[in-house]
Amino acid sequence: MKVAIVGASGAVGQEFLRVLAERDFPIDELLLFGSERSAGTKYAFRGKEYEVKLLQHNDDFKGVDIAFASAGAGTSKEFADTITKHGAVMIDNSSAFRMDADVPLVVPECNAADALNRPRGIIANPNCTTIMMVVTLQPLEQLSHIRRIHVSSYQSASGAGAAAMAELQQQYQEIVEGRPVTVKKFPHQLAYNVIPQIDVFQDNGYTKEEMKMYNETRKIMHSDVCCSATCVRVSSLRAHSESVWIETERPISVAEAQQALAAAPGVTLVDDPAHLVYPMPLETAGKDDVFVGRVRKDLANECGLTYWLSGDQIRKGAALNAVQIAEYLIKR
C-alpha cells in the first residue's frame, strides 16, 4: 500500500499522520507533498523520518494507491489529473469537487457505498460542519424522514487552519499585555467575540459555508431535505459545535431519538442535563466521535426535535473521515 499526503504541513495534513498511525493504517510506502514553503520539511511517522517533496506536475504519484489531499481547492483542481493519472484514488478534503455529479461526496456512516462509483478517481470529503451533522442525522432519518433542518454552528478557530489557531492565542496575549490586536485570519477580532460569518457572502445573503451545509447534506443523504444554516465563528480553539433543529414526517420521541443516537456508529450520547452533562468543545477536542446531548422536543412543532452536538472538526470533520473512506475501500 503506497500512500501520499498532499498538504502534509497543514493542520489537516498533520492530523492525517496522527490518525493513520493511531488506526494502524496499512502503509508500505509514504510520500509527503507540499508547497515551496513546506518542501524540505521533515516529519516523523512510525519511527521513520519523511521529507516533504514539492508538489509538481510529474510522475511522483506513479504507484500511489491512495492520495489524501488537503491543500486547498485551487491546488486540488490544478493537480487532480496529475495525482490520479496513474490510478491513485484521490480523497480530497477541499471544496473543489464536492458538488460535481461525477465525484462521490462521502461520510462512511451515511453513504459509504457511494465511494465505489468514482469515474474520475476522486472522492470528496464534505465540509466539516456537514460531516458532523449528517452523522447524527442518519440514525434519526431511519426513524422518520427528515423534512427540514435549521442549524446554527459554533465553529472554532481551528476551522480556519493552524495559523488561525495561533492568531487567536496571540490575540488573547496581546489583549492581556495591552498591545494592539492582530487581525489577519478573520474579518474581525475573534478573542472575546463571536463573528456571524464564515466564508464569503452569496447573493441570497447566506455565506458559502452555510450553502455548503444545504447542498452537501442533500447529496450525502440522497434526500430532498432543506437545510437553513447560520454559521458562526467562536473563540474556542478546537472542535466545532452545532445547535440542530429537525422536522420529521412523524413525531419522534426523545427516548426514541436518544436510543437511535446512542446506537449509531460514530456518535456518543452525552445527555444528562440534570447533572450539567452535555458535550462541549473543550472535552470533544481530540476525540473521534461526534458527541450529542440536550435532545428535546421542539416546543413550536409537534414533529420537531432539537439537540446539540460537538466534535473535533480536524479529526472527524476532515482527516478521520477521509481515512475511514480509505479503510472502507480497502475492505471492499
C-alpha positions in Angstrom: 0.0 0.0 0.0 1.6 3.2 -1.2 0.0 6.4 0.3 0.5 10.1 -0.4 -0.5 13.1 1.7 -0.8 16.4 -0.2 -0.6 19.4 2.1 1.3 17.5 4.7 2.4 20.6 6.7 -1.1 22.0 7.3 -3.3 21.3 10.3 -5.2 18.6 8.5 -2.1 17.1 6.9 -0.5 16.7 10.3 -3.8 15.2 11.6 -3.6 12.7 8.7 -0.3 11.5 10.1 -1.6 11.1 13.6 -4.8 9.3 12.5 -3.0 7.0 10.1 -0.6 6.0 12.9 -3.3 5.6 15.6 -5.5 3.4 13.4 -2.6 1.3 12.2 -3.5 2.0 8.6 -1.6 -0.3 6.2 1.2 1.7 4.6 4.3 0.2 3.0 5.4 3.4 1.4 4.5 7.0 2.4 5.0 10.2 0.3 4.5 13.7 1.6 3.9 16.7 -0.7 3.6 20.4 -0.1 4.2 23.9 -1.5 7.6 25.5 -2.0 7.3 26.9 1.5 7.0 23.5 3.1 9.1 21.4 0.8 12.1 20.0 2.6 10.4 20.0 6.0 10.8 16.6 7.7 8.2 14.8 9.8 8.4 11.5 11.8 5.9 8.7 11.2 6.1 5.3 12.8 9.7 5.9 13.9 10.9 7.0 10.4 11.6 10.4 9.1 9.9 11.6 5.9 10.8 14.8 3.9 8.1 16.8 2.2 8.5 16.9 -1.6 7.5 19.8 -3.8 4.1 19.1 -5.4 4.8 19.2 -9.2 3.3 18.1 -12.5 5.3 14.9 -12.9 5.1 11.2 -12.3 5.6 11.3 -8.5 2.2 9.7 -8.0 3.0 6.6 -10.1 2.3 3.6 -8.0 0.4 5.5 -5.3 -2.8 3.7 -4.2 -4.4 6.4 -2.1 -3.7 10.1 -2.0 -5.1 12.2 0.8 -5.3 15.9 -0.4 -5.8 18.9 1.9 -4.0 21.8 0.2 -7.0 24.0 -0.8 -9.5 23.9 -3.7 -7.1 25.7 -6.1 -4.4 23.2 -5.6 -6.8 20.2 -5.8 -8.2 21.5 -9.1 -4.8 22.1 -10.6 -3.2 18.8 -9.6 -6.2 16.4 -9.7 -5.2 14.9 -13.1 -1.6 14.6 -12.0 -2.5 12.8 -8.8 -4.9 10.4 -10.4 -3.5 9.8 -13.9 -1.6 6.6 -12.8 -4.6 5.1 -11.0 -4.4 6.7 -7.5 -7.6 7.3 -5.6 -7.6 10.9 -4.6 -9.6 11.6 -1.4 -9.9 15.3 -1.4 -10.6 17.5 1.6 -11.2 20.7 -0.2 -14.4 22.1 -1.7 -13.2 21.7 -5.3 -15.2 18.7 -6.4 -17.9 18.2 -3.7 -20.9 19.1 -5.8 -19.6 17.6 -9.1 -22.1 15.0 -10.3 -19.3 12.5 -11.2 -17.5 12.8 -7.8 -19.0 11.0 -4.8 -19.3 13.0 -1.5 -18.9 10.5 1.3 -19.4 10.2 5.0 -18.9 6.4 5.7 -21.6 6.3 8.4 -24.1 7.6 5.9 -23.2 6.6 2.3 -20.0 4.6 2.2 -21.0 2.7 -0.9 -21.0 5.9 -2.9 -17.2 5.8 -2.8 -17.2 2.7 -5.1 -18.5 4.8 -8.0 -15.8 7.3 -8.8 -15.3 7.7 -12.5 -12.7 10.4 -12.1 -10.8 8.6 -9.4 -11.7 11.3 -6.9 -13.8 11.1 -3.7 -14.7 14.3 -2.0 -14.6 14.8 1.8 -17.5 17.0 2.8 -17.4 20.3 4.8 -16.6 19.7 8.5 -19.9 21.1 9.8 -21.8 19.0 7.3 -20.0 15.8 8.2 -20.7 16.1 11.9 -24.3 17.0 11.4 -25.1 14.2 8.9 -23.5 11.6 11.2 -26.2 12.5 13.8 -29.0 12.9 11.2 -28.6 9.4 9.7 -29.9 7.4 12.7 -32.8 9.9 13.0 -33.6 9.7 9.3 -34.0 5.9 9.7 -36.8 6.6 12.3 -38.7 9.0 10.2 -37.8 11.0 7.0 -36.3 14.5 7.9 -38.1 17.2 6.0 -36.4 20.3 7.3 -33.2 21.3 9.2 -32.4 24.5 11.0 -28.8 24.7 12.3 -26.6 27.2 14.0 -22.9 26.3 14.1 -20.4 27.5 16.7 -17.1 27.0 14.8 -13.7 27.2 16.5 -10.6 29.0 15.3 -9.1 25.7 14.0 -11.6 25.6 11.2 -9.6 28.4 9.6 -6.3 26.4 10.0 -3.2 26.3 12.2 -2.4 29.9 11.6 -5.8 31.0 12.7 -5.5 29.0 15.9 -2.1 30.7 16.6 -3.7 34.1 15.8 -6.5 33.6 18.4 -3.9 32.7 21.1 -1.9 35.7 20.0 -4.9 38.0 20.3 -5.6 36.9 23.9 -1.9 37.5 24.8 -2.0 41.0 23.1 -5.1 41.9 25.0 -3.6 40.9 28.3 -0.5 42.9 27.6 -2.4 45.9 26.3 -0.9 45.8 22.8 -2.8 46.3 19.5 -4.6 43.2 18.5 -3.5 41.4 15.3 -6.4 40.6 12.9 -5.3 38.8 9.7 -7.1 35.4 9.5 -10.6 36.6 10.5 -12.7 39.6 9.3 -12.7 40.9 12.9 -11.1 40.3 16.3 -12.1 36.8 17.4 -10.8 36.9 21.0 -13.7 37.8 23.4 -16.0 37.8 20.4 -18.2 35.8 18.0 -18.3 36.5 14.3 -21.5 35.7 12.4 -19.7 35.0 9.2 -17.7 32.0 7.9 -16.6 32.3 4.3 -17.9 34.8 1.8 -21.5 36.0 1.4 -23.6 34.8 -1.5 -26.3 36.7 -3.4 -29.0 35.2 -1.2 -27.5 36.6 2.0 -26.1 33.3 3.2 -22.4 32.6 3.3 -20.7 29.9 1.2 -20.2 27.8 4.3 -24.0 27.9 5.0 -24.8 26.9 1.5 -22.4 24.0 1.7 -24.5 22.6 4.6 -27.6 23.0 2.4 -26.2 21.4 -0.7 -23.9 18.8 0.7 -26.5 17.4 3.2 -28.9 16.6 0.3 -26.2 14.9 -1.8 -24.8 12.8 1.0 -28.2 11.7 2.3 -29.8 11.3 -1.1 -32.6 13.4 0.3 -34.8 16.3 -0.6 -34.3 17.8 2.9 -34.0 21.6 3.1 -31.3 22.9 5.5 -31.1 26.5 6.6 -27.9 27.3 8.4 -26.2 30.2 10.3 -22.5 29.6 10.7 -20.7 31.5 13.5 -17.0 31.7 14.4 -16.5 31.5 18.2 -13.4 31.9 20.3 -12.9 28.3 21.2 -9.6 26.9 19.9 -10.5 23.5 18.6 -13.7 21.5 17.9 -17.0 22.8 16.5 -20.5 22.7 18.0 -23.9 22.9 16.4 -27.4 23.5 17.6 -29.7 21.4 15.3 -33.5 21.5 14.9 -35.2 19.0 12.6 -38.7 18.4 11.4 -39.6 14.8 10.7 -42.6 13.3 8.9 -43.9 11.8 12.1 -43.2 12.8 15.7 -40.1 11.2 17.2 -40.0 10.9 21.0 -36.9 12.0 22.9 -36.4 8.4 24.1 -36.5 7.1 20.5 -34.0 9.7 19.4 -31.7 9.1 22.3 -31.8 5.3 21.7 -31.0 5.7 18.0 -28.2 8.2 18.6 -26.6 6.1 21.3 -26.5 3.1 19.0 -25.3 4.9 15.9 -21.7 4.4 14.7 -19.5 7.5 15.2 -21.9 9.0 17.7 -21.6 9.2 21.5 -24.6 10.3 23.5 -23.7 12.6 26.4 -27.1 13.8 27.7 -27.8 14.3 31.4 -28.7 18.0 31.8 -29.9 17.4 35.4 -26.3 16.9 36.3 -25.0 19.5 33.8 -23.7 16.9 31.5 -23.6 17.7 27.8 -21.0 17.9 25.0 -18.6 20.8 25.0 -15.7 21.6 22.6 -13.2 21.7 25.5 -13.9 18.0 26.0 -14.6 16.8 22.5 -11.3 18.1 21.0 -9.1 15.3 20.0 -11.9 12.7 20.0 -13.1 10.7 17.1 -16.9 10.6 17.7 -19.5 13.3 17.3 -21.0 13.9 20.8 -24.7 14.7 21.1 -26.7 16.0 24.1 -29.6 18.2 25.1 -32.0 16.1 23.0 -35.5 17.5 23.5 -38.9 18.1 21.7 -39.3 21.3 19.9 -41.9 23.5 21.5 -43.1 25.1 18.3 -43.7 22.0 16.1 -45.2 18.6 17.1 -42.8 16.9 14.6 -39.8 18.9 15.7 -36.8 17.7 17.6 -33.8 19.7 18.7 -30.3 18.7 20.0 -26.8 19.9 20.5 -23.6 18.4 19.1 -19.9 18.9 19.4 -17.0 17.3 17.7 -13.4 17.7 16.5 -13.6 19.1 13.0 -9.9 18.4 12.3 -10.5 14.7 13.0 -14.0 13.6 12.1 -14.6 16.8 10.2 -11.6 16.2 8.0 -8.7 13.7 8.4 -10.5 10.9 10.2 -13.4 10.9 7.7 -11.0 10.7 4.8 -9.1 7.8 6.4 -12.4 6.0 7.1 -13.2 6.3 3.4 -9.9 4.7 2.6 -10.4 1.9 5.1 -13.8 1.2 3.5 -12.2 1.0 0.1 -9.5 -1.4 1.4 -12.1 -3.7 2.9 -14.1 -3.8 -0.3 
